[in-house]
Each structure stands twice: as structure tokens, then as C-alpha cells.
Amino acid sequence: MLSIKRWHVAAAIAVGALFIAAIESPKPISDEPIPQPLVAFDSAWNTGSYANYRKPPTHNRETHIVYVQPGQNLTSLLTNEGLSAQQVVLLALTAQPLIDLGRLQIGAPLEISFNDNDQPRVRLAKEYGEIIDAIYENGAWNVTKQTVPLRAETHEAAVTISSSLYEDAVAEDVPVTIINSAMMALSHFVDFQRQLQPGDIFEAQYARSEVVRDKALFSHLQNPLKLSYLRFTNGGEDYRMYRFDGTFYFEDGRVAQSFLLKTPLNGARLTSHYGNRYHPVLGYNRQHKGIDFSAPVGTPIMAAGRGTIKHASRKGSFGNAVIIEHAQGYETLYAHLDRFNEDIDVGDYVSQGDIIGYLGNTGLSAGRHLHYEVYRNGRTINPVDIKVPSDRRLSGVELARFKRYLAQLKSQASELAGLAP
Ligand SMILES: [Zn+2]
């Protein structure tokens, strides 16, 4: 994309003057000329060109890079480099549609240069791979946005877990962004707080993009990273996932997402496990047929999987409860809700992740929490143990495309198990 914005000299100077007055007052603006060295004065006078005399530049006119220092703003930075305050104000105004120069990141590099007529040019990064180029000429800035081509470099990592996936992968120099993406994708199947075992294997292939030129202008920005493949072995399972069109799939084209979410709400803490426990309200031991999550009242509760709403009203000690009927004989129950999603009715079809209600403290409950139960053929099971993958899969043309993509991925030399031909 190329966009250009020009300001006319007269208008710009008027606006610029106002701007300077506003930010510089009460300090008076001095119109007095800066005293010049006599030699320069005399030589200019003697050649009869005094009217055209300009102060010889004392600033660095070569192309060079300066970095935004703490406490520095655009004006202090650029006037330091030989631009006039007016030029800086005009630059900020002209560039405004493309970049907010009033919000420069500390450490951000700016490339500054001056041409033979001492007209400044400023270049800086907007996002990774995007440069804002500002050239001053005849009293106006010409500001454009340019795209720098990227070159992607493929990286592979194989990590044997000894303490935690995060720590062990960081120790192997896997970028944090990649670890987070991988953990997000794996969270459908692996409970990292409880199910990790020493000896589990994590593999990842990812691409790191880098600009083909002007690297110095992007030194403060993170290189774009893209996870293309990941593998995790855990508890006898071997998950191999391939990203295709932004979604992870297993090798056979099934969506690499679980049939039922392990955690049907975000930002929650598991506060009570499945199994025998002392009941806080009843005061005696009894089987806890679900798991409890603690989160603030009003936290949205999601359908753990797609299915049909079987119940959405008060249900005895469960308080406000929702029951969803899923495929393969599964049902999920969500209890003690503060309220329901008003759009939800019995018989409605819901997708995985749809909001069905909000966390609360209704029914026989000692405090705000979600009580979550999973049934298989009428009997409760431990939600933590569910490893049933989603039944959604690619088909037809999409599956054929995916297979071609996989074949290409596996044709490249790789040390990773899931990328071997
Ligand atoms: Zn409970």
C-alpha cells in the first residue's frame, strides 16, 4: 500500500506556529538570529551572496540511526538531530494518518539523513515489515508507507520434558510466543497442571520471518513467528498436529480440538476434583460427581461441546443449571449459574464455546463457583480424563488440499517424528 499526504506551506506554517506556541509557552520564542562565526559571515558577505547565506550544518547529515530514549519525545529527538521544531510539528501532522508519532516506543530506531540541500528525511518502522518514509522538500513532508519483503526461516525444536513444558522449551530456545501457541492448541487434550510427566516429548516446527533489508529499523520489534507443526506425547497418547488455514488438524484431517472442552470457562481455577470428598455444605463425605471451578460471578460459561440444550432452569441443589446433550452418549451439566444466556432455550443447538450462562452461587453452594459434570451413557466420568477428539474433519476438496500440504511439509528434511515422510 502506498499513501501520500501533503500539506501546503502556508497552512502548515500557521498550524505549526500555533502548535509551538501552545507547547512551548510560557517560554518566549526568540526571533533573533543565532550568532555566526565571523569567517563564515565574511566569506558569505564577500561573495555577495549574503541573502542566501545559511548556517553551515553542524548536525550529522549522514544516514544514521537514533533510538528513542526514556523521557524523549519526537520534538526533542529530532531537533537534537538538526530538524527545526516547525519541521517536526509538520512531520507529526502530515504522518498522522499513517502513524502516531506522538507515541514512540522507547528504544524505537529512527533513521535520519539530510540531502545535499540539507532537507531532512526520517524513516522508521510502523509494524514488522512496514516502514514509514518521510521526505522533506520545499516546505512540506512527503510521507509514504512501504512494505519490506520478509524471508521466512524454518526452525525445529525437540524437547524432552523434565520439569514443565514451558521451562524446558524456553531452555531449548523455543520462543515464548510459539510455546504459548502450542500450549493453547494442546490444552484441548492435555491438562498441563496435572497431567505432565517427565519424559513427555514436545516437538515443534515454526517459521521465523525476517525483513530482507533495513533490519536495524526493526530491531525493537518481535519477528513474526508461525507454528506449523507440533507434537506432544503424554500418558501413552501421541498428539501430532499440523496447522492448515489457521486451524490445527490431525494427520487424518480431523480438527485437533477436543469433543468436549476440559474447562468450559476462561480464567478459572480448579478448586475441587472429581471423586470422594468432604462436602462443604452438607458436612459429610460424599462422592463429588464433577469438578469445581472458581472464578468471579458473571464469568461466561461455555458449552463444552456442540449439542442440544436439554435443560436450562432451576434444578434443585444445582440451582440454575444447564444440561447439554452431545453425540456418542455424552452429556454435560453446568450448575450454580448466576443466570442463563437469555438466547438459550431447551431444544436449541449450541456449538462448542457458545455462552450458555454466567457463573454464580445458586442452589446448594458454599460460594461462587461452577460445578461441572460430564456423563457418559448416564454415568458421571471425570471431565479431566476426557480425550475424545472432535468429530469435525476436513472433507472433499479441503481434505485433498490438506493432504497435498502435508506431503509438501513432509518432503522437507526434518528430524521431527511427525514430519518424517
Ligand atoms: Zn461441585
Boltz pocket constraint, residues with backbone or C-beta under 6 A from the ligand:
constraints:
  - pocket:
      binder: B
      contacts: [[A, 272], [A, 288], [A, 290], [A, 291], [A, 292], [A, 370], [A, 371], [A, 372]]
      max_distance: 6.0
